[in-house]
Amino acid sequence: MRVLHFISRLITGIVFIFSGFVKGIDPLGMAYRLEDYFIAWNAEWMMPMALTLSILLSTMEFVMGVVVLFNLKPKVNAWLLLGIMGFFTVLTFFDAIYNPVPDCGCFGDAITLTNWQTFYKNVVLMVFTIILFIWRNKTKDHFGNLFSYGTALVAALLFIGLSIYCYRHLPMMDFMDWKTGNKMYVENPEPVRYYLTYKNKYTDEIREYLSPDYPYDDTIWMSQWEFVEQRVEDPNTFHGHDLQIMDFQGDDYTEVFIRNPDYQFLLVCWDLEESAQKGLQKAAQLAVQADEAGYSFIGLTSTLEPEVDSIKTALNLNFDFFQADDIALKTMVRANPGLLLMKDGIVIDKWHYNDFPSFAEFEKKFVENQ
């Protein structure tokens, strides 16, 4: 039983710490996920609280993991853990049934699970939780109140500080497709293979064919066989991106900017009306010098053209804006505005608006050293 208790404590503590950490270093990403839930639950009035709840929930999870892993106040943490796991197990069960949001984000963007997979994960953790709860009175408390509660408090404060830092800059670890170093298009994609399964109506024989290598033009064969299912095999491990860059007349410029063989600046403002003005003003200064040096600098936003024109005039923004889907923009950089530097489809670097480089810094880091 002691070994089982140790294993339960080890696994539960590590899972809680990992889950809290990957969400805590990307508080804006978790806030977006909470907003999806608020919309699904018709609770839009909670939208302003999304970021605060994101930081508090990830902190609670991280600290709970620390407390369980190091066996601090076992009688108290067993009750807390049972309450937390009971609540989230029930919640994820209803998520799995009704599927209000496809991915609950329990591991942030580091690991994507379906709602059913999340529920099964919680069922397993619930088993470990019950073991810890049953064994709570037989577990010796090796630390005093000051050390135990002090450790929990320090862990919470440090973790909140880390989350705020990542919010004010960028996540210290990027799990998104648009992370630095990634090439955002497939050079020579391999063909996707489609397999079709047919069943003989008279003999129940099952056959699978690689499309289009099956007798679809044989009317006699088609009358004897019925379609069952389709299976897809995609040999490409990376499928590029789902970003579409359009001008306000509806023309597609995606490939022009993404595959630009020279340095390409992309200012991401998923909601231009909510973008930090100091970031836009920094971007305007950088855009002037970039244009003079012959580098392309554009803005991407989901905001409509009249509002874009109004803001450009008010802030004297001298670069062109193009339209893109707000969800796609939110996956590119966790800042509004945020800045990406690309070259030949590769993400060279990215910045939060608090850290936008000057043109001289850009030249020194990238142009002079190439």
TIZAMAR-511976 format. One record per residue (C-alpha): x, y, z; residue in three letters. Coordinates in steps of 0.5 Angstrom, whole numbers, padded with zeros to 4 digits, always signed. Last residue first. Layout:
<rs>
XYZALA;...
</rs>
This chain:
<rs>
+0048+0073-0084GLN;+0051+0077-0078ASN;+0050+0084-0081GLU;+0043+0083-0083VAL;+0040+0079-0077PHE;+0042+0082-0070LYS;+0045+0088-0072LYS;+0040+0090-0077GLU;+0034+0088-0072PHE;+0037+0092-0067GLU;+0038+0098-0071ALA;+0031+0098-0074PHE;+0029+0098-0066SER;+0026+0092-0063PRO;+0019+0091-0061PHE;+0019+0088-0053ASP;+0013+0091-0050ASN;+0009+0090-0057TYR;+0011+0082-0056HIS;+0016+0080-0061TRP;+0017+0074-0066LYS;+0023+0071-0069ASP;+0026+0068-0076ILE;+0019+0064-0077VAL;+0021+0061-0084ILE;+0017+0062-0090GLY;+0023+0065-0094ASP;+0024+0070-0089LYS;+0020+0072-0083MET;+0020+0077-0077LEU;+0013+0076-0073LEU;+0011+0082-0069LEU;+0005+0082-0064GLY;+0000+0087-0063PRO;-0004+0085-0059ASN;+0000+0079-0056ALA;+0001+0072-0056ARG;+0003+0071-0063VAL;+0001+0067-0069MET;-0004+0063-0066THR;-0008+0069-0064LYS;-0008+0071-0072LEU;-0011+0064-0074ALA;-0017+0065-0069ILE;-0018+0073-0071ASP;-0018+0071-0079ASP;-0014+0075-0083ALA;-0015+0082-0087GLN;-0009+0086-0089PHE;-0006+0093-0087PHE;-0002+0097-0091ASP;+0004+0101-0087PHE;+0004+0109-0085ASN;+0000+0109-0079LEU;-0001+0116-0077ASN;-0004+0114-0070LEU;-0011+0117-0072ALA;-0011+0116-0079THR;-0009+0109-0079LYS;-0014+0108-0073ILE;-0020+0111-0078SER;-0017+0107-0084ASP;-0018+0100-0080VAL;-0025+0102-0077GLU;-0027+0103-0084PRO;-0024+0097-0087GLU;-0026+0092-0082LEU;-0022+0089-0076THR;-0019+0082-0077SER;-0012+0084-0077THR;-0006+0083-0081LEU;-0001+0089-0081GLY;+0005+0089-0087ILE;+0012+0091-0087PHE;+0016+0089-0093SER;+0024+0091-0093TYR;+0027+0095-0098GLY;+0031+0099-0093ALA;+0027+0105-0093GLU;+0021+0101-0092ASP;+0024+0098-0086ALA;+0026+0105-0083GLN;+0018+0107-0084VAL;+0016+0100-0081ALA;+0020+0101-0075LEU;+0017+0108-0073GLN;+0010+0105-0074ALA;+0011+0099-0070ALA;+0013+0103-0064LYS;+0007+0107-0065GLN;+0003+0101-0066LEU;+0006+0098-0059GLY;+0004+0104-0056LYS;-0003+0104-0058GLN;-0004+0097-0055ALA;-0009+0094-0060SER;-0016+0093-0058GLU;-0019+0097-0064GLU;-0014+0093-0068LEU;-0017+0086-0066ASP;-0012+0081-0068TRP;-0007+0086-0069CYS;-0001+0082-0072VAL;+0005+0086-0075LEU;+0008+0082-0080LEU;+0015+0084-0082PHE;+0018+0080-0088GLN;+0026+0079-0089TYR;+0027+0077-0096ASP;+0025+0070-0100PRO;+0018+0072-0099ASN;+0014+0066-0098ARG;+0009+0068-0093ILE;+0008+0075-0096PHE;+0007+0073-0103VAL;+0004+0066-0101GLU;-0002+0069-0097THR;-0004+0075-0102TYR;-0011+0073-0104ASP;-0015+0078-0107ASP;-0022+0080-0103GLY;-0022+0087-0104GLN;-0020+0089-0097PHE;-0014+0085-0098ASP;-0013+0078-0096MET;-0008+0074-0092ILE;-0010+0067-0091GLN;-0007+0063-0085LEU;-0009+0056-0084ASP;-0002+0054-0084HIS;+0003+0048-0087GLY;+0001+0041-0086HIS;+0007+0038-0082PHE;+0008+0031-0081THR;+0006+0029-0089ASN;+0005+0022-0090PRO;-0003+0023-0090ASP;-0007+0017-0090GLU;-0014+0017-0090VAL;-0019+0012-0089ARG;-0026+0012-0092GLN;-0032+0008-0090GLU;-0038+0002-0092VAL;-0039+0003-0100PHE;-0044-0002-0102GLU;-0042-0007-0107TRP;-0046-0011-0112GLN;-0050-0006-0116SER;-0043-0002-0117MET;-0040-0009-0120TRP;-0045-0009-0125ILE;-0045-0001-0126THR;-0037-0002-0127ASP;-0035+0005-0127ASP;-0033+0005-0120TYR;-0028-0001-0121PRO;-0023+0001-0116TYR;-0016+0004-0117ASP;-0019+0012-0115PRO;-0018+0011-0109SER;-0014+0006-0106LEU;-0019+0000-0105TYR;-0021-0004-0099GLU;-0025-0010-0100ARG;-0030-0014-0095ILE;-0034-0020-0097GLU;-0041-0020-0094ASP;-0043-0025-0099THR;-0049-0022-0102TYR;-0048-0014-0101LYS;-0041-0015-0102ASN;-0038-0009-0098LYS;-0033-0004-0100TYR;-0028+0000-0096THR;-0025+0006-0100LEU;-0017+0008-0098TYR;-0015+0015-0100TYR;-0008+0017-0100ARG;-0005+0024-0099VAL;+0000+0026-0104PRO;+0007+0028-0101GLU;+0008+0035-0100PRO;+0014+0038-0104ASN;+0016+0045-0100GLU;+0011+0045-0094VAL;+0009+0052-0092TYR;+0010+0055-0085MET;+0018+0053-0084LYS;+0019+0053-0076ASN;+0025+0056-0073GLY;+0021+0061-0068THR;+0014+0058-0066LYS;+0008+0059-0071TRP;+0006+0052-0070ASP;+0004+0053-0063MET;+0008+0050-0057PHE;+0012+0056-0055ASP;+0016+0056-0049MET;+0018+0062-0045MET;+0011+0065-0047PRO;+0011+0072-0049LEU;+0012+0079-0046HIS;+0007+0082-0041ARG;+0003+0075-0041TYR;+0010+0071-0040CYS;+0012+0076-0034TYR;+0005+0076-0031ILE;+0005+0068-0031SER;+0012+0068-0028LEU;+0010+0073-0023GLY;+0003+0068-0021ILE;+0008+0062-0021PHE;+0013+0066-0016LEU;+0007+0068-0012LEU;+0004+0061-0012ALA;+0010+0057-0010ALA;+0012+0062-0004VAL;+0005+0061-0001LEU;+0005+0053-0002ALA;+0012+0053+0001THR;+0010+0058+0007GLY;+0004+0053+0008TYR;+0008+0047+0009SER;+0014+0051+0012PHE;+0010+0055+0017LEU;+0005+0049+0019ASN;+0011+0044+0020GLY;+0013+0039+0016PHE;+0014+0031+0016HIS;+0006+0030+0016ASP;+0006+0022+0017LYS;+0001+0019+0012THR;-0004+0014+0016LYS;-0009+0019+0016ASN;-0009+0021+0009ARG;-0009+0013+0006TRP;-0016+0013+0004ILE;-0015+0020+0001PHE;-0009+0019-0003LEU;-0012+0012-0006ILE;-0018+0016-0008ILE;-0014+0021-0011THR;-0010+0016-0015PHE;-0017+0013-0018VAL;-0019+0020-0019MET;-0013+0021-0023LEU;-0015+0015-0028VAL;-0022+0018-0028VAL;-0019+0025-0030ASN;-0015+0022-0036LYS;-0021+0018-0038TYR;-0025+0025-0038PHE;-0019+0028-0042THR;-0019+0023-0047GLN;-0026+0024-0048TRP;-0026+0031-0049ASN;-0020+0030-0054THR;-0013+0031-0052LEU;-0008+0036-0055THR;-0001+0036-0051ILE;+0003+0043-0051ALA;-0002+0047-0053ASP;-0005+0048-0046GLY;-0005+0041-0042PHE;-0012+0041-0040CYS;-0014+0045-0046GLY;-0021+0043-0046CYS;-0021+0041-0054ASP;-0027+0041-0058PRO;-0031+0046-0054VAL;-0038+0045-0053PRO;-0037+0037-0053ASN;-0044+0035-0050TYR;-0042+0028-0048ILE;-0035+0029-0047ALA;-0036+0036-0044ASP;-0041+0033-0039PHE;-0036+0028-0037PHE;-0030+0034-0037THR;-0034+0037-0031LEU;-0036+0031-0027VAL;-0028+0029-0027THR;-0027+0037-0026PHE;-0031+0037-0020PHE;-0029+0031-0017GLY;-0021+0032-0018MET;-0022+0039-0015ILE;-0026+0036-0009GLY;-0021+0030-0008LEU;-0015+0034-0008LEU;-0017+0039-0003LEU;-0019+0033+0002TRP;-0012+0030+0001ALA;-0009+0036+0001ASN;-0011+0038+0008VAL;-0009+0031+0011LYS;-0003+0030+0007PRO;+0000+0037+0010LYS;+0005+0037+0005LEU;+0007+0031+0001ASN;+0012+0033-0003PHE;+0009+0031-0010LEU;+0002+0033-0007VAL;+0004+0040-0005VAL;+0007+0042-0011VAL;+0002+0039-0016GLY;-0003+0043-0012MET;+0001+0049-0013VAL;+0001+0048-0020PHE;-0006+0047-0021GLU;-0008+0053-0017MET;-0003+0057-0021THR;-0006+0055-0027SER;-0013+0057-0025LEU;-0011+0063-0022LEU;-0008+0065-0028ILE;-0013+0063-0033SER;-0018+0066-0028LEU;-0015+0073-0029THR;-0015+0073-0036LEU;-0022+0070-0037ALA;-0025+0075-0032MET;-0027+0080-0038PRO;-0031+0075-0041MET;-0035+0073-0036MET;-0041+0077-0038TRP;-0041+0072-0044GLU;-0044+0067-0040ALA;-0048+0063-0046ASN;-0045+0057-0044TRP;-0041+0056-0051ALA;-0039+0063-0051ILE;-0036+0062-0044PHE;-0033+0056-0046TYR;-0029+0059-0052ASP;-0027+0065-0047GLU;-0024+0060-0043LEU;-0020+0057-0049ARG;-0018+0065-0050TYR;-0016+0066-0043ALA;-0011+0059-0043MET;-0008+0062-0049GLY;-0007+0069-0046LEU;-0004+0065-0040PRO;+0001+0062-0044ASP;+0007+0060-0038ILE;+0001+0058-0034GLY;-0002+0053-0038LYS;+0004+0049-0039VAL;+0006+0050-0032PHE;-0001+0048-0029GLY;-0001+0042-0033SER;+0006+0040-0032PHE;+0005+0041-0024ILE;-0002+0037-0024PHE;+0001+0031-0028VAL;+0007+0031-0023ILE;+0004+0031-0017GLY;-0001+0026-0019THR;+0004+0021-0022ILE;+0008+0022-0016LEU;+0003+0022-0010ARG;+0000+0016-0014SER;+0006+0012-0014ILE;+0008+0013-0007PHE;+0001+0011-0005HIS;+0002+0005-0009LEU;+0009+0003-0005VAL;+0006+0005+0001ARG;+0000+0000+0000MET;
</rs>
